[in-house]
Amino acid sequence: MAKAGKPLFTIGYEQTPAQAVLDELQQAGVKLLVDVRAVAASRRPGFSKRQLAAGLNERGIGYLHLRDLGTPKDGRQAARSGRFEALHAIYSAHLATPQAKEQLDELASLVGKSGPVCILCYERDHRQCHRQWIAERIVQRDGVTVQNLLPSQL
């Protein structure tokens, strides 16, 4: 269980160069980046799983991909079409699956013992991203504080 007040960071890389995201993470003192995308691939340079892990490693930041905390395909489609209520309903149901519950437990444990942890997804605005709902669950369970990082845009 995480200590009350311990920070949990979130970050999105939409419209942001990889260098700016890495700089923001380093400046915040993040020690572990947890990728909560269902698919850890990107057309944006530096954000595919291997490239991202390598860039983080150069800065002394660990990388972990928790795929089962990613948004299911129908949720991603709802988000792309701006149907955020549908996304929330789809993702809430997804978080009730055994796989997602297990990875949420793993994330909560890491926040408690791995030093500053940041969860990453694509959307820049955390209010339109499933990472906000993950962070809210961790706050309810463990009393951490959430800080949403906003790296410099293009």
C-alpha positions as CSV (number, residue, x, y, z in Angstrom):
1,M,0.0,0.0,0.0
2,A,1.3,3.4,-1.0
3,K,1.9,6.1,1.6
4,A,-0.6,8.9,1.8
5,G,0.5,11.9,-0.2
6,K,3.0,10.0,-2.3
7,P,2.9,11.3,-5.9
8,L,1.6,9.4,-8.9
9,F,2.3,11.2,-12.1
10,T,0.5,10.9,-15.4
11,I,1.6,12.1,-18.8
12,G,0.3,12.0,-22.4
13,Y,2.5,12.5,-25.5
14,E,0.0,13.8,-28.0
15,Q,1.6,16.6,-30.1
16,T,4.7,16.4,-28.0
17,P,8.3,15.4,-29.1
18,A,9.9,12.4,-27.3
19,Q,12.7,14.7,-26.0
20,A,10.1,16.9,-24.2
21,V,8.4,14.0,-22.6
22,L,11.7,12.5,-21.4
23,D,12.8,16.0,-20.1
24,E,9.5,16.4,-18.2
25,L,9.8,13.0,-16.6
26,Q,13.4,13.5,-15.6
27,Q,12.6,17.0,-14.2
28,A,9.7,15.5,-12.1
29,G,12.1,12.9,-10.6
30,V,10.2,9.9,-12.1
31,K,11.9,6.6,-11.5
32,L,9.5,4.3,-13.4
33,L,7.3,5.0,-16.4
34,V,4.3,2.6,-16.6
35,D,2.9,2.5,-20.2
36,V,-0.9,1.9,-20.0
37,R,-1.5,1.7,-23.7
38,A,-3.1,-1.5,-25.0
39,V,-0.8,-1.3,-27.9
40,A,2.7,0.0,-27.1
41,A,3.4,1.1,-30.7
42,S,3.3,4.6,-32.2
43,R,3.8,6.3,-35.5
44,R,5.4,9.2,-33.5
45,P,9.1,8.8,-33.3
46,G,10.4,7.7,-29.9
47,F,7.1,6.4,-28.5
48,S,7.1,2.8,-29.6
49,K,7.9,0.4,-26.8
50,R,11.6,-0.3,-27.5
51,Q,12.5,3.3,-28.5
52,L,10.7,4.6,-25.4
53,A,12.4,2.1,-23.1
54,A,15.8,3.0,-24.5
55,G,15.3,6.7,-24.1
56,L,14.1,6.3,-20.6
57,N,17.0,3.9,-19.7
58,E,19.5,6.6,-20.9
59,R,18.0,8.9,-18.2
60,G,17.9,6.2,-15.4
61,I,14.1,5.8,-15.6
62,G,12.6,2.3,-15.7
63,Y,9.9,1.2,-18.1
64,L,7.0,-1.3,-17.7
65,H,4.2,-2.0,-20.1
66,L,0.9,-3.0,-18.4
67,R,-1.1,-3.9,-21.5
68,D,-4.2,-5.0,-19.6
69,L,-4.7,-1.5,-18.3
70,G,-5.0,-0.2,-21.9
71,T,-8.2,0.8,-23.4
72,P,-10.0,-1.9,-25.4
73,K,-10.4,-1.4,-29.2
74,D,-14.1,-0.3,-28.9
75,G,-13.1,2.2,-26.2
76,R,-10.3,3.7,-28.4
77,Q,-12.9,4.0,-31.2
78,A,-15.3,5.9,-28.9
79,A,-12.5,8.2,-27.8
80,R,-11.5,9.0,-31.4
81,S,-15.1,9.9,-32.2
82,G,-15.4,12.1,-29.1
83,R,-17.8,9.9,-27.3
84,F,-16.2,10.2,-23.9
85,E,-19.2,8.9,-21.9
86,A,-19.1,5.7,-24.0
87,L,-15.3,5.5,-23.4
88,H,-15.8,5.8,-19.7
89,A,-18.5,3.1,-19.6
90,I,-16.4,0.7,-21.8
91,Y,-13.3,1.3,-19.7
92,S,-15.1,0.9,-16.4
93,A,-16.3,-2.5,-17.5
94,H,-12.8,-3.3,-18.7
95,L,-11.3,-2.5,-15.2
96,A,-13.6,-5.1,-13.7
97,T,-11.9,-7.9,-15.7
98,P,-9.5,-10.2,-13.8
99,Q,-6.5,-9.2,-15.9
100,A,-7.1,-5.4,-15.4
101,K,-7.6,-5.9,-11.7
102,E,-4.4,-7.8,-11.4
103,Q,-2.4,-5.1,-13.2
104,L,-4.1,-2.4,-11.2
105,D,-2.9,-4.2,-8.1
106,E,0.6,-4.4,-9.6
107,L,0.6,-0.7,-10.4
108,A,-0.6,0.2,-6.9
109,S,2.2,-1.9,-5.4
110,L,4.8,-0.2,-7.6
111,V,3.6,3.3,-6.6
112,G,4.1,2.2,-3.0
113,K,7.7,0.9,-3.4
114,S,9.3,2.0,-6.7
115,G,9.8,5.7,-6.1
116,P,8.0,8.2,-8.2
117,V,5.9,6.4,-10.8
118,C,4.3,8.0,-13.9
119,I,1.6,6.4,-16.1
120,L,1.8,7.2,-19.8
121,C,-0.8,7.2,-22.6
122,Y,-1.3,9.1,-25.8
123,E,-3.9,11.8,-25.0
124,R,-2.4,15.1,-23.8
125,D,-5.5,16.0,-21.8
126,H,-5.7,13.6,-18.9
127,R,-9.5,14.4,-18.5
128,Q,-10.1,12.7,-21.9
129,C,-7.9,9.7,-21.2
130,H,-8.3,6.4,-19.4
131,R,-5.2,7.1,-17.4
132,Q,-7.2,9.6,-15.3
133,W,-9.6,6.7,-14.2
134,I,-6.6,4.5,-13.4
135,A,-5.1,7.3,-11.2
136,E,-8.5,7.8,-9.5
137,R,-8.6,4.1,-8.6
138,I,-5.1,4.3,-7.1
139,V,-6.0,7.5,-5.1
140,Q,-9.1,5.8,-3.7
141,R,-7.2,2.7,-2.7
142,D,-3.9,4.1,-1.5
143,G,-4.4,7.9,-0.8
144,V,-1.6,9.0,-3.2
145,T,-1.7,12.4,-4.8
146,V,-1.9,12.8,-8.6
147,Q,0.2,15.2,-10.6
148,N,-0.6,15.5,-14.3
149,L,2.5,16.5,-16.3
150,L,2.3,18.6,-19.4
151,P,5.4,18.5,-21.5
152,S,6.2,21.2,-24.1
153,Q,4.3,20.8,-27.4
154,L,5.7,20.9,-30.9
